[in-house]
Amino acid sequence: MAISTISTNLGQDQEIWNSLKQAIAKSYGFQRWQEENTLETDIDDQVKQYLRSTLETLAY
């Protein structure tokens, strides 16, 4: 039963991440950041790097 609950939660987490990733990728801030940071990685890695960069900026 515990394994079933974990796999269900992982599936839900993946759905949430995919929705969040799509919303971020459509945002003006991300698109502008993407133009300034030409990266040859997939969108998943780009969004993670964008979020990391944004949080670092906010931390200052």
MDTraj code that builds the backbone (N, CA, C; nanometers):
import mdtraj as md
import numpy as np

residues = "MET ALA ILE SER THR ILE SER THR ASN LEU GLY GLN ASP GLN GLU ILE TRP ASN SER LEU LYS GLN ALA ILE ALA LYS SER TYR GLY PHE GLN ARG TRP GLN GLU GLU ASN THR LEU GLU THR ASP ILE ASP ASP GLN VAL LYS GLN TYR LEU ARG SER THR LEU GLU THR LEU ALA TYR".split()
xyz = np.array([
    [0.0816, -0.1188, 0.0000],
    [0.0000, 0.0000, 0.0000],
    [0.0865, 0.1260, 0.0000],
    [0.1953, 0.1258, 0.0725],
    [0.2832, 0.2418, 0.0772],
    [0.3440, 0.2700, -0.0599],
    [0.3811, 0.1679, -0.1326],
    [0.4385, 0.1854, -0.2656],
    [0.3367, 0.2492, -0.3594],
    [0.2125, 0.2079, -0.3501],
    [0.1071, 0.2644, -0.4335],
    [0.0894, 0.4128, -0.4049],
    [0.0925, 0.4508, -0.2788],
    [0.0781, 0.5912, -0.2399],
    [0.1957, 0.6732, -0.2911],
    [0.3166, 0.6202, -0.2798],
    [0.4353, 0.6920, -0.3263],
    [0.4294, 0.7131, -0.4768],
    [0.3952, 0.6090, -0.5519],
    [0.3911, 0.6237, -0.6972],
    [0.2807, 0.7198, -0.7394],
    [0.1699, 0.7227, -0.6671],
    [0.0629, 0.8185, -0.6972],
    [0.1107, 0.9600, -0.6714],
    [0.1798, 0.9813, -0.5600],
    [0.2323, 1.1142, -0.5284],
    [0.3352, 1.1586, -0.6315],
    [0.4196, 1.0683, -0.6757],
    [0.5193, 1.1030, -0.7771],
    [0.4522, 1.1434, -0.9074],
    [0.3468, 1.0741, -0.9421],
    [0.2723, 1.1083, -1.0632],
    [0.2087, 1.2456, -1.0516],
    [0.1534, 1.2760, -0.9352],
    [0.0931, 1.4074, -0.9121],
    [0.2003, 1.5161, -0.9136],
    [0.3144, 1.4882, -0.8519],
    [0.4244, 1.5853, -0.8516],
    [0.4707, 1.6141, -0.9935],
    [0.4783, 1.5108, -1.0762],
    [0.5211, 1.5288, -1.2149],
    [0.4202, 1.6128, -1.2919],
    [0.2921, 1.5906, -1.2675],
    [0.1888, 1.6708, -1.3332],
    [0.1996, 1.8173, -1.2923],
    [0.2211, 1.8408, -1.1644],
    [0.2356, 1.9783, -1.1143],
    [0.3582, 2.0434, -1.1768],
    [0.4713, 1.9720, -1.1785],
    [0.5939, 2.0271, -1.2367],
    [0.5740, 2.0595, -1.3843],
    [0.5083, 1.9708, -1.4590],
    [0.4860, 1.9954, -1.6017],
    [0.4002, 2.1190, -1.6236],
    [0.2963, 2.1362, -1.5427],
    [0.2110, 2.2550, -1.5547],
    [0.2883, 2.3815, -1.5198],
    [0.3641, 2.3756, -1.4124],
    [0.4439, 2.4901, -1.3699],
    [0.5486, 2.5248, -1.4745],
    [0.6147, 2.4238, -1.5267],
    [0.7181, 2.4437, -1.6291],
    [0.6589, 2.5101, -1.7532],
    [0.5429, 2.4672, -1.7950],
    [0.4782, 2.5270, -1.9127],
    [0.4415, 2.6724, -1.8871],
    [0.3905, 2.7022, -1.7680],
    [0.3528, 2.8398, -1.7347],
    [0.4757, 2.9299, -1.7314],
    [0.5844, 2.8814, -1.6739],
    [0.7077, 2.9595, -1.6676],
    [0.7632, 2.9819, -1.8071],
    [0.7640, 2.8784, -1.8891],
    [0.8190, 2.8888, -2.0248],
    [0.7422, 2.9895, -2.1100],
    [0.6148, 3.0111, -2.0803],
    [0.5342, 3.1069, -2.1551],
    [0.5480, 3.2495, -2.1026],
    [0.6100, 3.2655, -1.9864],
    [0.6173, 3.3980, -1.9246],
    [0.7178, 3.4881, -1.9969],
    [0.6905, 3.6167, -1.9923],
    [0.7773, 3.7152, -2.0562],
    [0.9160, 3.7131, -1.9930],
    [0.9211, 3.7033, -1.8602],
    [1.0501, 3.7032, -1.7905],
    [1.1387, 3.5887, -1.8345],
    [1.0809, 3.4709, -1.8473],
    [1.1581, 3.3553, -1.8911],
    [1.2049, 3.3732, -2.0341],
    [1.1169, 3.4205, -2.1206],
    [1.1540, 3.4372, -2.2616],
    [1.2667, 3.5394, -2.2768],
    [1.2609, 3.6464, -2.1983],
    [1.3683, 3.7452, -2.2031],
    [1.4984, 3.6859, -2.1503],
    [1.4900, 3.6111, -2.0402],
    [1.6068, 3.5464, -1.9832],
    [1.6663, 3.4483, -2.0842],
    [1.5801, 3.3759, -2.1537],
    [1.6227, 3.2762, -2.2519],
    [1.7004, 3.3425, -2.3662],
    [1.6566, 3.4615, -2.4084],
    [1.7279, 3.5342, -2.5147],
    [1.8677, 3.5754, -2.4697],
    [1.8803, 3.6113, -2.3429],
    [2.0092, 3.6549, -2.2885],
    [2.1003, 3.5376, -2.2552],
    [2.0448, 3.4220, -2.2361],
    [2.1203, 3.3036, -2.1945],
    [2.0970, 3.1903, -2.2923],
    [2.1590, 3.1967, -2.4060],
    [2.1409, 3.0912, -2.5054],
    [2.2046, 2.9622, -2.4543],
    [2.1200, 2.8677, -2.4249],
    [2.1644, 2.7398, -2.3711],
    [2.1192, 2.6286, -2.4638],
    [2.1992, 2.5283, -2.4739],
    [2.1636, 2.4151, -2.5594],
    [2.1205, 2.2963, -2.4737],
    [2.0295, 2.3255, -2.3820],
    [1.9752, 2.2193, -2.2975],
    [1.8248, 2.2130, -2.3187],
    [1.7643, 2.1097, -2.2666],
    [1.6195, 2.0961, -2.2840],
    [1.5457, 2.1967, -2.1960],
    [1.4188, 2.2140, -2.2228],
    [1.3377, 2.3148, -2.1552],
    [1.3322, 2.2898, -2.0047],
    [1.3329, 2.1654, -1.9642],
    [1.3306, 2.1303, -1.8229],
    [1.4511, 2.1908, -1.7513],
    [1.5698, 2.1706, -1.8073],
    [1.6914, 2.2253, -1.7472],
    [1.6948, 2.3770, -1.7544],
    [1.6433, 2.4337, -1.8624],
    [1.6402, 2.5797, -1.8746],
    [1.5516, 2.6419, -1.7673],
    [1.4344, 2.5835, -1.7439],
    [1.3443, 2.6362, -1.6421],
    [1.4080, 2.6245, -1.5039],
    [1.4732, 2.5124, -1.4765],
    [1.5406, 2.4960, -1.3475],
    [1.6497, 2.6005, -1.3297],
    [1.7271, 2.6255, -1.4341],
    [1.8335, 2.7253, -1.4261],
    [1.7751, 2.8665, -1.4110],
    [1.6663, 2.8945, -1.4806],
    [1.5986, 3.0228, -1.4690],
    [1.5492, 3.0448, -1.3259],
    [1.4863, 2.9435, -1.2677],
    [1.4374, 2.9551, -1.1308],
    [1.5521, 2.9752, -1.0327],
    [1.6604, 2.9017, -1.0516],
    [1.7774, 2.9149, -0.9658],
    [1.8325, 3.0570, -0.9747],
    [1.8466, 3.1076, -1.0965],
    [1.8987, 3.2422, -1.1188],
    [1.8074, 3.3474, -1.0561],
    [1.6775, 3.3313, -1.0730],
    [1.5821, 3.4250, -1.0173],
    [1.5873, 3.4256, -0.8650],
    [1.5945, 3.3092, -0.8054],
    [1.6024, 3.3010, -0.6587],
    [1.7318, 3.3601, -0.6062],
    [1.8420, 3.3398, -0.6770],
    [1.9700, 3.3984, -0.6356],
    [1.9619, 3.5510, -0.6405],
    [1.8977, 3.6032, -0.7428],
    [1.8823, 3.7485, -0.7549],
    [1.7974, 3.8023, -0.6411],
    [1.6902, 3.7334, -0.6088],
    [1.6029, 3.7767, -0.5008],
    [1.6713, 3.7677, -0.3644],
    [1.7652, 3.6771, -0.3516],
    [1.8343, 3.6583, -0.2236],
    [1.9246, 3.7777, -0.1900],
    [1.9682, 3.8522, -0.2910],
    [2.0544, 3.9684, -0.2658],
    [1.9727, 4.0785, -0.2177],
])
top = md.Topology()
chain = top.add_chain()
for i, resn in enumerate(residues, 1):
    res = top.add_residue(resn, chain, resSeq=i)
    for name in ("N", "CA", "C"):
        top.add_atom(name, md.element.get_by_symbol(name[0]), res)
traj = md.Trajectory(xyz[None], top)
